[in-house]
Amino acid sequence: MRETLAALGRFGLFLFRILGAIRPGRSQWRDTVRQIYVIGARSVPIIAVGGAFVGLVMTLQGYRTLVTFGAGNALGTMLSLTVFRELGPVLTAILFCGRAGSAMAAELGLMRATDQITSLSMMAIDPVGKVVVPRFLATCISVPLLTAVFICFSIVAGWFQAVYLLGVDPGYFWASLQSSVDLWDDYGQAFVKAAVFGVFCALIATHVGFHARPTPEGTSVATTQAVVYGSLMVLFLDFLLSATLY
């Protein structure tokens, strides 16, 4: 318990250090835009493919269950509510941790092992503001946008599966989806979850990478911790946010 509280304290202090290092300057903004491309844009393929397959599987399994009770026309409602409320934000954040979170932790750990972070401090340059803040801001911006990509591909793939392979009427599919999805209760709260997940994924990945031991083993441990801790935190926060928002 003591070690857990100490770890939470270190994460909290590191978050305040990141927030204090944010500067509205051209250099930091340029680095943030570059990280949005590296972290966010390059994650679009895996997010899109993952969303498409989730939509296909959810449509197939949901249709078999709904037809059993004579409610096959409610397939659009089932798919949209499941993807918007739970699977979209959660799976996007987990995929992001596996793809971009591990890369951030490995990159920062390698900078620690090669004394690049120490060199920045010796040149009177804040290493948090230079290498951590752009990645933190880029993650907070990218995860909600990637969640939108995941949801779009899930819905489109589910529609294709339902209409062209299962024979569901396209009018019933879109009508049930439109009548069941609310702008705030579903669409808005999905992005609230995505924003919270983005903050904590960024915090965990940058913290374990920035404070990694300056050895090859330390870099590998930091990479593993970024994926494991980030994924578990996403699941824990999903439970808290679901209990609060719904």
Secondary structure as a PSIPRED ss2 file (coil, helix, strand):
# PSIPRED VFORMAT (PSIPRED V4.0)

   1 M C   1.000  0.000  0.000
   2 R H   0.000  1.000  0.000
   3 E H   0.000  1.000  0.000
   4 T H   0.000  1.000  0.000
   5 L H   0.000  1.000  0.000
   6 A H   0.000  1.000  0.000
   7 A H   0.000  1.000  0.000
   8 L H   0.000  1.000  0.000
   9 G H   0.000  1.000  0.000
  10 R H   0.000  1.000  0.000
  11 F H   0.000  1.000  0.000
  12 G H   0.000  1.000  0.000
  13 L H   0.000  1.000  0.000
  14 F H   0.000  1.000  0.000
  15 L H   0.000  1.000  0.000
  16 F H   0.000  1.000  0.000
  17 R H   0.000  1.000  0.000
  18 I H   0.000  1.000  0.000
  19 L H   0.000  1.000  0.000
  20 G H   0.000  1.000  0.000
  21 A C   1.000  0.000  0.000
  22 I C   1.000  0.000  0.000
  23 R C   1.000  0.000  0.000
  24 P C   1.000  0.000  0.000
  25 G C   1.000  0.000  0.000
  26 R H   0.000  1.000  0.000
  27 S H   0.000  1.000  0.000
  28 Q H   0.000  1.000  0.000
  29 W H   0.000  1.000  0.000
  30 R H   0.000  1.000  0.000
  31 D H   0.000  1.000  0.000
  32 T H   0.000  1.000  0.000
  33 V H   0.000  1.000  0.000
  34 R H   0.000  1.000  0.000
  35 Q H   0.000  1.000  0.000
  36 I H   0.000  1.000  0.000
  37 Y H   0.000  1.000  0.000
  38 V H   0.000  1.000  0.000
  39 I H   0.000  1.000  0.000
  40 G H   0.000  1.000  0.000
  41 A H   0.000  1.000  0.000
  42 R H   0.000  1.000  0.000
  43 S H   0.000  1.000  0.000
  44 V H   0.000  1.000  0.000
  45 P H   0.000  1.000  0.000
  46 I H   0.000  1.000  0.000
  47 I H   0.000  1.000  0.000
  48 A H   0.000  1.000  0.000
  49 V H   0.000  1.000  0.000
  50 G H   0.000  1.000  0.000
  51 G H   0.000  1.000  0.000
  52 A H   0.000  1.000  0.000
  53 F H   0.000  1.000  0.000
  54 V H   0.000  1.000  0.000
  55 G H   0.000  1.000  0.000
  56 L H   0.000  1.000  0.000
  57 V H   0.000  1.000  0.000
  58 M H   0.000  1.000  0.000
  59 T H   0.000  1.000  0.000
  60 L H   0.000  1.000  0.000
  61 Q H   0.000  1.000  0.000
  62 G H   0.000  1.000  0.000
  63 Y H   0.000  1.000  0.000
  64 R H   0.000  1.000  0.000
  65 T H   0.000  1.000  0.000
  66 L H   0.000  1.000  0.000
  67 V H   0.000  1.000  0.000
  68 T H   0.000  1.000  0.000
  69 F C   1.000  0.000  0.000
  70 G C   1.000  0.000  0.000
  71 A C   1.000  0.000  0.000
  72 G H   0.000  1.000  0.000
  73 N H   0.000  1.000  0.000
  74 A H   0.000  1.000  0.000
  75 L H   0.000  1.000  0.000
  76 G H   0.000  1.000  0.000
  77 T H   0.000  1.000  0.000
  78 M H   0.000  1.000  0.000
  79 L H   0.000  1.000  0.000
  80 S H   0.000  1.000  0.000
  81 L H   0.000  1.000  0.000
  82 T H   0.000  1.000  0.000
  83 V H   0.000  1.000  0.000
  84 F H   0.000  1.000  0.000
  85 R H   0.000  1.000  0.000
  86 E H   0.000  1.000  0.000
  87 L H   0.000  1.000  0.000
  88 G H   0.000  1.000  0.000
  89 P H   0.000  1.000  0.000
  90 V H   0.000  1.000  0.000
  91 L H   0.000  1.000  0.000
  92 T H   0.000  1.000  0.000
  93 A H   0.000  1.000  0.000
  94 I H   0.000  1.000  0.000
  95 L H   0.000  1.000  0.000
  96 F H   0.000  1.000  0.000
  97 C H   0.000  1.000  0.000
  98 G H   0.000  1.000  0.000
  99 R H   0.000  1.000  0.000
 100 A H   0.000  1.000  0.000
 101 G H   0.000  1.000  0.000
 102 S H   0.000  1.000  0.000
 103 A H   0.000  1.000  0.000
 104 M H   0.000  1.000  0.000
 105 A H   0.000  1.000  0.000
 106 A H   0.000  1.000  0.000
 107 E H   0.000  1.000  0.000
 108 L H   0.000  1.000  0.000
 109 G H   0.000  1.000  0.000
 110 L H   0.000  1.000  0.000
 111 M H   0.000  1.000  0.000
 112 R H   0.000  1.000  0.000
 113 A H   0.000  1.000  0.000
 114 T C   1.000  0.000  0.000
 115 D C   1.000  0.000  0.000
 116 Q H   0.000  1.000  0.000
 117 I H   0.000  1.000  0.000
 118 T H   0.000  1.000  0.000
 119 S H   0.000  1.000  0.000
 120 L H   0.000  1.000  0.000
 121 S H   0.000  1.000  0.000
 122 M H   0.000  1.000  0.000
 123 M C   1.000  0.000  0.000
 124 A C   1.000  0.000  0.000
 125 I C   1.000  0.000  0.000
 126 D C   1.000  0.000  0.000
 127 P H   0.000  1.000  0.000
 128 V H   0.000  1.000  0.000
 129 G H   0.000  1.000  0.000
 130 K H   0.000  1.000  0.000
 131 V H   0.000  1.000  0.000
 132 V H   0.000  1.000  0.000
 133 V H   0.000  1.000  0.000
 134 P H   0.000  1.000  0.000
 135 R H   0.000  1.000  0.000
 136 F H   0.000  1.000  0.000
 137 L H   0.000  1.000  0.000
 138 A H   0.000  1.000  0.000
 139 T H   0.000  1.000  0.000
 140 C H   0.000  1.000  0.000
 141 I H   0.000  1.000  0.000
 142 S H   0.000  1.000  0.000
 143 V H   0.000  1.000  0.000
 144 P H   0.000  1.000  0.000
 145 L H   0.000  1.000  0.000
 146 L H   0.000  1.000  0.000
 147 T H   0.000  1.000  0.000
 148 A H   0.000  1.000  0.000
 149 V H   0.000  1.000  0.000
 150 F H   0.000  1.000  0.000
 151 I H   0.000  1.000  0.000
 152 C H   0.000  1.000  0.000
 153 F H   0.000  1.000  0.000
 154 S H   0.000  1.000  0.000
 155 I H   0.000  1.000  0.000
 156 V H   0.000  1.000  0.000
 157 A H   0.000  1.000  0.000
 158 G H   0.000  1.000  0.000
 159 W H   0.000  1.000  0.000
 160 F H   0.000  1.000  0.000
 161 Q H   0.000  1.000  0.000
 162 A H   0.000  1.000  0.000
 163 V H   0.000  1.000  0.000
 164 Y H   0.000  1.000  0.000
 165 L H   0.000  1.000  0.000
 166 L C   1.000  0.000  0.000
 167 G C   1.000  0.000  0.000
 168 V C   1.000  0.000  0.000
 169 D C   1.000  0.000  0.000
 170 P H   0.000  1.000  0.000
 171 G H   0.000  1.000  0.000
 172 Y H   0.000  1.000  0.000
 173 F H   0.000  1.000  0.000
 174 W H   0.000  1.000  0.000
 175 A H   0.000  1.000  0.000
 176 S H   0.000  1.000  0.000
 177 L H   0.000  1.000  0.000
 178 Q H   0.000  1.000  0.000
 179 S H   0.000  1.000  0.000
 180 S H   0.000  1.000  0.000
 181 V C   1.000  0.000  0.000
 182 D C   1.000  0.000  0.000
 183 L H   0.000  1.000  0.000
 184 W H   0.000  1.000  0.000
 185 D H   0.000  1.000  0.000
 186 D H   0.000  1.000  0.000
 187 Y H   0.000  1.000  0.000
 188 G H   0.000  1.000  0.000
 189 Q H   0.000  1.000  0.000
 190 A H   0.000  1.000  0.000
 191 F H   0.000  1.000  0.000
 192 V H   0.000  1.000  0.000
 193 K H   0.000  1.000  0.000
 194 A H   0.000  1.000  0.000
 195 A H   0.000  1.000  0.000
 196 V H   0.000  1.000  0.000
 197 F H   0.000  1.000  0.000
 198 G H   0.000  1.000  0.000
 199 V H   0.000  1.000  0.000
 200 F H   0.000  1.000  0.000
 201 C H   0.000  1.000  0.000
 202 A H   0.000  1.000  0.000
 203 L H   0.000  1.000  0.000
 204 I H   0.000  1.000  0.000
 205 A H   0.000  1.000  0.000
 206 T H   0.000  1.000  0.000
 207 H H   0.000  1.000  0.000
 208 V H   0.000  1.000  0.000
 209 G H   0.000  1.000  0.000
 210 F H   0.000  1.000  0.000
 211 H C   1.000  0.000  0.000
 212 A C   1.000  0.000  0.000
 213 R C   1.000  0.000  0.000
 214 P C   1.000  0.000  0.000
 215 T C   1.000  0.000  0.000
 216 P H   0.000  1.000  0.000
 217 E H   0.000  1.000  0.000
 218 G H   0.000  1.000  0.000
 219 T H   0.000  1.000  0.000
 220 S H   0.000  1.000  0.000
 221 V H   0.000  1.000  0.000
 222 A H   0.000  1.000  0.000
 223 T H   0.000  1.000  0.000
 224 T H   0.000  1.000  0.000
 225 Q H   0.000  1.000  0.000
 226 A H   0.000  1.000  0.000
 227 V H   0.000  1.000  0.000
 228 V H   0.000  1.000  0.000
 229 Y H   0.000  1.000  0.000
 230 G H   0.000  1.000  0.000
 231 S H   0.000  1.000  0.000
 232 L H   0.000  1.000  0.000
 233 M H   0.000  1.000  0.000
 234 V H   0.000  1.000  0.000
 235 L H   0.000  1.000  0.000
 236 F H   0.000  1.000  0.000
 237 L H   0.000  1.000  0.000
 238 D H   0.000  1.000  0.000
 239 F H   0.000  1.000  0.000
 240 L H   0.000  1.000  0.000
 241 L H   0.000  1.000  0.000
 242 S H   0.000  1.000  0.000
 243 A H   0.000  1.000  0.000
 244 T H   0.000  1.000  0.000
 245 L H   0.000  1.000  0.000
 246 Y C   1.000  0.000  0.000
